[in-house]
Amino acid sequence: MPRVVVEVMPKPEILDPQGKAVHGALPRLGFDGILDVRQGKRFELEVTETDEATLAEVREIAATLLSNPVIEDFAVRIEGA
Amino acid sequence: MKIGVVTFPGSLDDADARRAVRLAGGEPVALWHDEHDLKGVDAVILPGGFSYGDYLRCGAIARFAPVMTEVVAAANGGLPVLGICNGFQILCESHLLPGALIRNDHRTFICRDQLLRVENVGTAWTNGYQAGQEIVIPLKNGEGGFVADDATLDRLEGEGRVVFRYVDVNPNGSLRDIAGITNERGNVVGLMPHPEHAIEELCGPGTDGLGFFTSALATLAGVA
């Protein structure tokens, strides 16, 4: 089955406490070179086809349910494409 | 006067909200998330809790519950709606209120008796308070940081739609200390603190929260 991936990230101007927590843990593990961490979500949607109609539907799903446009951006891509 | 309280899977404070309605002199009506039925109520409360386990985003799945279709339509028609904590998150996800609630800036769950200033006493849920009155209401949340873009924040402040502000302590990183807001019409109010936990001297920090429910009853009786 082809798969469409939706990635959701907090908008750059929105505080990301989870990313900050992860970033804060890195020096304790000895990794000192990472400047910042932002944490998002990845959704994998299995579809029968990856035509434009399906992608349009996925974009609508991403905009209405998977992301909140007030605080998040999303990107849609076909996996393996 | 009938005030409905919606129970979603994962709601916690629905029973407390119904009790608050009763102690204020109203008739509480239990509403169920899976029904397209408001049972003829005169106002609706979306209670606190963790609807749908807070999966995806707080309130994101509850927004699409069958009962919310009716709540959104009724709210747009002027029905008084109060969203408390998770209910506030649901109202924002439903676009009945602007902005969003994100994880607390200090990344920990917080539970405290919180001082608030009532800045708008023209709403269906605050007309029993005095402008500028300070009240103590319990606050308990992990994702209570109110955020919106600057234009939205400016508009909310310019239109007097910031209903409550945190005083002394900003407990969750909310922008401009905003604890609660209303829509343009003033019938929909959302806030993170829990007025239903401040209705009796015996349990809670006092009775400062009772005014939410008596305000709504006064609005419905046409005496506000």
Interface residues (C-beta under 8 A of the other chain):
Chain A: P10 E13 I14 L15 P17 Q18 K20 A21 L65 L66 N68 V70 I71
Chain B: L56 R57 A60 I61 F64 C92 E93 P98 G99 A100 I102 R103 N104 D105 H106 R107 G145 V147 A148 D149 G173
